[in-house]
Amino acid sequence: MDFTLTEEQLMVQEAAREFAQNELLPGVIERDEAQRFPTEQVKRMGELGFLGMMVDPKYGGSGLDTLSYALVMEELSKIDASSSVVVSVNNSLVCYGLEAYGSEEQKQNYLTRLASGEIIGAFCLSEPEAGSDATSQKTTALDKGDHYILNGTKNWITNGNSASVYIVIAQTDKEKGHKGINALIVEKGMPGFEIGPKENKLGIRGSDTHSLIFNDVKVPKKNRIGEDGFGFKFAMKTLAGGRIGIAAQALGIASGAYELAKEYAKVRKAFGTEIVNHQAIAFKLADMHTQIEAARLLVYKAAKDKDTGADYDLSGAMAKLYASQVAMDTTIEAVQIHGGNGFVKDYHVERLMRDAKITQIYEGTSEIQKIVISRSITKD
Ligand SMILES: Cc1cc2nc3c(=O)[nH]c(=O)nc-3n(C[C@H](O)[C@H](O)[C@H](O)COP(=O)(O)OP(=O)(O)OC[C@H]3O[C@@H](n4cnc5c(N)ncnc54)[C@H](O)[C@@H]3O)c2cc1C
């Protein structure tokens, strides 16, 4: 398999690397500590075309491939996963979902503004009692002819307060089970739509995660994505691509921590020599490098599968499962290599370690990825 990057992919990668160094790195520690959403940085990412990377330029997007998107996610995540998750949700879950399954009117009304970064979106599937088991939706969207009446609570919603447009999954017909679920476009400010308090998190603290409450929200029927009952399939299809973005985020977190640890090991001295000369430290770096390279191959393979029209359910799940484990292992070792300095904020690796954990939880936990993988490899 040939992963030689094209000139365009290299340019996009370089642009993301420069942006991350020059505009994400300054203030990243303070944003994390204060749980401050990267408003200015998100605006700039919109200007750079990072918020609608794979969307057709006729809808305001950059018209790039999934591999370019993965490269950007990797570079941004080396520095600031709180900013990269905004890119991930907006691209993979909101823009992709609308472009692939939305009506022309929905694309003109919403996708154009989302892809250009004028506004950002949120994807609302999880509920207090429906996380991994997403079929147990308690949020209801009752069919009232030309509109739905939406009631319920969503949990853990990324961009919860910063978004302007929310794709909300809700049960219309309980009798039909997952075939009675719909995906509705809800706008901020619709009467009855409230944003709950912000979560105080272990990692990706700059990202704003909120619960959302819907009390008799009237949503026009033209805001339903796809046919009646398509909502669950919509969510699963969208999340399958989302996993590639999160896998790339995990890869970036791992690479960022590895680079910091390698440079530190070359200058920190103990017992009269740089610690990289102690084989125990050198071998840690060898393991980290090897695992990161393996994760990168899985992530690029999944991205290529999506770009070539091949099935990417299996490769995306494997990429996310493995890259998120590598992110966890690598960041823990990066803290260890930094010794006491690894435990304080100035050296960045403790933040990367905290940020790594979420990649094993959202868009399907590692256990759920194993269910997807095992079902896929045993189905025939
Ligand atoms: C910071 C953050 C941001 C998020 N952003 C969003 C968002 O934007 N939109 C959104 O819709 N959701 C979002 N989520 C929700 C996230 O996707 C869920 O937390 C996740 O899917 C797990 O669901 P749960 O928390 O209910 O855990 P549960 O489903 O209760 O799982 C608990 C544990 O049981 C395991 N488990 C469950 N079922 C099985 C099984 N069948 N076999 C084996 N093990 C199992 C899980 O793997 C996990 O370890 C976010 C979560 C966080 C923390």
The ligand as a Gaussian input file, in Angstrom:
#p B3LYP/6-31G(d) Opt

LIG

0 1
 C      -15.845000      14.739000      26.764000
 C      -16.936000      13.963000      26.084000
 C      -17.453000      14.434000      24.876000
 C      -18.505000      13.743000      24.256000
 N      -19.062000      14.260000      23.099000
 C      -20.208000      13.700000      22.625000
 C      -20.931000      14.326000      21.553000
 O      -20.527000      15.371000      21.014000
 N      -22.097000      13.766000      21.152000
 C      -22.592000      12.610000      21.725000
 O      -23.655000      12.168000      21.302000
 N      -21.919000      11.994000      22.716000
 C      -20.747000      12.505000      23.196000
 N      -20.079000      11.907000      24.240000
 C      -20.639000      10.697000      24.841000
 C      -19.804000       9.442000      24.563000
 O      -19.918000       9.070000      23.235000
 C      -20.279000       8.367000      25.558000
 O      -19.810000       8.755000      26.842000
 C      -19.771000       6.989000      25.192000
 O      -20.387000       6.529000      24.020000
 C      -19.996000       5.968000      26.317000
 O      -21.311000       6.009000      26.773000
 P      -21.592000       6.083000      28.356000
 O      -20.791000       7.216000      28.882000
 O      -23.049000       6.121000      28.569000
 O      -20.969000       4.773000      28.942000
 P      -21.741000       3.363000      29.060000
 O      -22.401000       3.036000      27.793000
 O      -22.547000       3.386000      30.305000
 O      -20.500000       2.378000      29.262000
 C      -19.875000       2.160000      30.539000
 C      -18.814000       1.089000      30.340000
 O      -19.436000      -0.140000      29.953000
 C      -18.876000      -0.587000      28.735000
 N      -19.911000      -1.264000      27.947000
 C      -21.157000      -0.824000      27.637000
 N      -21.798000      -1.714000      26.863000
 C      -20.949000      -2.752000      26.678000
 C      -21.034000      -3.996000      25.963000
 N      -22.109000      -4.345000      25.257000
 N      -19.967000      -4.827000      26.013000
 C      -18.841000      -4.473000      26.698000
 N      -18.701000      -3.333000      27.393000
 C      -19.743000      -2.475000      27.375000
 C      -18.347000       0.648000      28.051000
 O      -17.351000       0.334000      27.095000
 C      -17.806000       1.428000      29.228000
 O      -16.550000       0.966000      29.575000
 C      -18.997000      12.546000      24.835000
 C      -18.451000      12.084000      26.036000
 C      -17.455000      12.786000      26.674000
 C      -16.929000      12.271000      27.980000

